Amino acid sequence: MSRAVAGLTVAFLLAAAMPALAHKPGRDARLPTMGAAPAFALTTTDGGRLALADLRGKVVAVTFIYATCTDTCPLLTAKLATLGQRMGKDFGPKVAFVAITVDPERDTPDVLRSYAEAHGARGAGWAFLTGTPAEIKDVAQRYGVFARKMERGDVDHTFLTSLVDRAGVLRVQYMGVRFDPDEMLRDLRALLREGSR
């Protein structure tokens, strides 16, 4: 096993085992501020372009998946789809979930649309994005996501979901897929309350 592959394996195992890097705010506590969220402008499932700046005024969850993933990506997407439903009327108008592919060569807009439909990620609150390999590599790296295509075609990548507040500031990141959905729901609602003050 090469040093690079060994390093990727260790990074993946750590990502799967680590709890969410989320802050549990008290009634008056604010979530931490990590700095400006990395900007992006990528291709949507209808062939248009969507930039993070277009979502200003909404709380945004940014995550990374790929459509041919058969295990962890569907679990993450299903967890987020359930959270979107739990957000109720705020999901769409005030909260958006953005899933960016780490396999842009295969994940065309049509492929991502089919993936979204198959995993219950529908509605105005969702955006599945692709782009050129260079665009995807750039945005993944700037969000702290590692991705490498393996020989058999799957993509070894970091599972990291980032919450961005209404002003475009990165506030919380959840590592892996085992994070507590109730905690993320509390964090989303805390960011919504901040924006309404």
C-alpha positions, 0 to 999 in steps of 0.5 A: 500500500502506498503512503498516499493510499495509507494516508487516505485510508487513515483520513477516511477512518478518522472522518468516519469515527469523529463526532460532529464538530458542532457547538451546542449553543445555550439559549443565548450562546452564538455558534462560533465564527470560522470566517467567510465561507469559500465562494463557488459558482457551479452548474445546477441540475437544470444546466444553470449556474448557482453561486453561494452568493445567490443564497445570501440571506439563507442558512446554507448547508454545503456537503459533498457526495457523488452519485455512484456511491453505494453506501455513505453518500446515500446515508448522508443525503437521506439524513439531510432530506429528513432534516429538510422535512423537519425544517418545515416551511423554512426549508427553501425560503430560509434554509438551503442544502447544497450537495456538490459532487466529487465525481464531476466526470460522471456526475452530469446534471441529469445524473445528479437529478436522478440521484436527488430524486432517488434519495428523496432530496427534492424541492426548492431547498435543494441544489445538486451541483457539478462543474469542471474537474478543476472547479470541483477540485478547487471548491472541495479543497477550499472547504477542507474536503479531500477527494481521490478517484480510486482504481475501481471507480469509486471516490475516496473523499472526506464527509464534511458538511458545513453550515453557512449563515445568512451573511455568508460566514462559515459557522459549523462543520460536521465530520462524517455521517454519524453526526446527531441530526437533532444537534444539526437541527438546533444549529440551523434554527439557531442561525435562523434566529440570529438572522431574524434579530 
